[in-house]
Amino acid sequence: MKKAHIIGLGIIAVAIGIIISMASDYSSYETFSSAKQKTGKDFQIVGTLDKSYELEYDAAKDANYFSFYLKDKNGDECKVVFHGSKPQDFERSESIVLTGRMNGDFFDAKHILMKCPSKYKNDKLDVNGTQEVDATPEKS
């Protein structure tokens, strides 16, 4: 083998190693308790909005500060701070995925992804996409 081939294979092996190590950082969802143990590293945490706490967002005061409490899949709750504007229909979200890191006693979110409820969830639709209506006559 030529020296150039060996160097090329070495560079490819290092690149594959870097890609695999970076991909493993976001491969699974973590919880707040595991994120507290591993400070300085970014995580993805999935949970639901804890509606027993107030949402803190005042666009007139600081349009890039939004805080709320999230309950993760283990039931642990933590304050979340997002340095951006509050997403539209945030309160209606079914689940929330955060990307960020622990910063002391709160989670510093870089990205927020919301799963909102379907507007067709409780409606029965027929084949044509129209709402199903019960046509049976009422008994008097």
C-alpha positions in Angstrom: 0.0 0.0 0.0 1.1 3.5 -0.7 1.7 6.0 2.0 -1.1 8.2 0.7 -3.6 5.3 0.9 -2.7 4.7 4.5 -3.1 8.4 5.4 -6.4 8.5 3.6 -7.7 5.5 5.5 -6.6 7.0 8.8 -8.4 10.3 8.0 -11.6 8.3 7.1 -11.4 6.3 10.3 -11.0 9.5 12.4 -13.9 11.1 10.6 -16.2 8.1 11.2 -15.2 8.1 14.9 -16.1 11.8 15.3 -19.4 11.4 13.5 -20.4 8.4 15.7 -19.4 10.2 18.9 -21.4 13.3 18.0 -24.5 11.3 16.9 -24.5 9.4 20.2 -25.0 12.7 22.1 -28.5 13.0 20.8 -29.4 9.3 20.4 -31.7 9.0 23.4 -33.8 11.1 25.7 -32.5 11.8 29.2 -34.2 12.8 32.4 -33.5 15.8 34.7 -31.8 13.6 37.3 -29.3 12.1 34.7 -28.7 15.5 33.2 -27.8 16.9 36.7 -25.1 14.3 37.0 -23.5 15.1 33.7 -23.1 18.9 33.7 -21.6 20.7 30.7 -23.2 18.3 28.1 -26.2 18.9 25.9 -29.2 16.6 26.3 -32.6 16.0 24.9 -35.4 15.8 27.5 -39.0 14.9 26.8 -41.8 15.8 29.1 -45.0 17.6 29.7 -45.7 21.2 30.8 -46.4 21.4 34.5 -49.4 23.6 34.6 -49.4 24.1 38.4 -46.6 26.7 37.9 -47.0 30.1 36.1 -45.3 30.6 32.7 -42.9 33.6 32.9 -42.9 35.6 29.8 -43.1 39.4 29.4 -42.4 40.6 25.9 -42.3 44.2 27.0 -39.7 43.5 29.7 -37.5 41.0 27.9 -38.7 39.3 24.7 -35.9 36.8 24.9 -36.6 35.3 28.3 -39.2 32.5 28.7 -39.4 30.2 31.7 -41.7 27.3 32.7 -41.6 24.0 34.6 -41.5 20.7 32.8 -42.2 17.3 34.2 -40.0 14.6 32.6 -40.9 10.9 31.9 -39.9 9.9 35.4 -42.1 12.6 37.0 -39.2 14.8 38.1 -39.9 18.5 37.5 -37.4 21.2 36.8 -37.5 24.9 35.9 -36.6 25.5 32.2 -35.2 28.8 30.9 -35.4 29.4 27.2 -33.6 32.5 25.8 -36.1 33.2 23.0 -39.7 34.1 22.5 -42.6 32.0 23.8 -43.8 29.6 21.1 -47.4 30.0 19.9 -50.0 27.7 21.6 -47.3 26.5 24.1 -49.9 25.8 26.7 -51.8 23.4 24.4 -48.8 21.1 23.7 -49.2 17.5 24.6 -45.5 16.9 25.0 -42.3 19.0 24.8 -38.8 18.0 23.7 -36.0 20.2 24.9 -32.4 20.4 23.8 -30.0 22.0 26.1 -28.0 21.5 29.3 -28.3 21.8 33.1 -27.2 25.2 34.5 -27.2 24.8 38.3 -30.8 24.2 39.4 -32.5 25.0 36.1 -32.4 23.5 32.6 -31.0 26.0 30.0 -33.0 25.1 26.8 -31.5 25.9 23.3 -34.4 24.5 21.3 -38.0 23.6 22.0 -40.0 21.1 19.9 -43.7 20.8 20.7 -46.2 18.1 19.9 -49.6 19.8 19.7 -52.9 18.0 19.9 -54.6 17.1 16.6 -57.6 19.2 15.8 -59.3 16.0 14.5 -58.7 14.0 17.6 -62.3 13.7 18.8 -64.1 14.1 15.5 -65.3 11.2 13.4 -64.8 11.8 9.7 -66.2 9.9 6.9 -64.4 9.0 3.6 -65.0 12.4 2.1 -63.5 14.2 5.1 -66.8 15.6 6.4 -67.9 15.2 9.9 -70.0 12.2 10.7 -73.6 13.0 11.8 -76.0 10.6 13.5 -79.1 10.5 11.3 -81.3 8.3 13.5 -84.5 10.0 14.4 -85.2 10.8 18.1 -87.9 8.9 19.9 -90.7 11.1 21.3 
